[in-house]
Amino acid sequence: MVVALIIACEVGFWVLLALGLAVRYLLKWRRTSVALLLCEPVLELVLFTVTAIDLRNGAEPGWQHGLAALYIGCTVGYGHCTIRWLDGHAAHRLGGAPRPAGPPRYGMARARHEGRLWLRTVLAAAVACALLQGAVRYVGDHGDVSSLRAFQWVALRAAGIHGLVALGYLIWPKQAPPHAAGEPRLTSPKESTRR
């Protein structure tokens, strides 16, 4: 039941997001759009409640409970920026706003961007680990909590690996090619004769 609810929450997230953006930019109903987008956290609250009830009713802690905690953590860490990113693109495509700027591609600006993404992953891992730790204490000695502990390590490893990637961008910043940095692009002799 928990797995089906995780899938339903994910589908619900995208449906509410699509409805909220369509109502905002096609029908110009801003308040209705905000109300729809504010329903997003309710999905995670329902998933959390159902998972807690499932454990309280004596269900053996399993991978599905760990997956629910990871899902909630990822939604907390990345949900808002996903909505903001899609809102910018919907405003451009449907509302006539300028095209949103993409993430920086080179140098320290890219390293800062990767660092901010890593902080979101840390937040997601922290929320997931806290929920899993709460589940471990809730179950106590009444069941095997090894799968919950395993998902805590999954969350911590994901944050660690992402941290190494972000650190790589800081230590070895990606350099812009000469033509991207404002310098004229060198042409081959064949290209110059064609002009």
ABEGO torsion letter per residue (X at the ends): XAAAAAAAAAAAAAAAAAAAAAAAAAAGBAAAAAAAAAAAAAAAAAAAAAAAAAAAAGBBBBAAAAAAAAAAAAAAAAAAAAAAAAAAAAAAAAAGBBBBBBBBABEAAAAAAAAAAAAAAAAAAAAAAAAAAAAAAAAEAABBAAAAAAAAAAAAAAAAAAAAAAAAAAABBBBBBAAAAGBBBBBBAAAAAAX
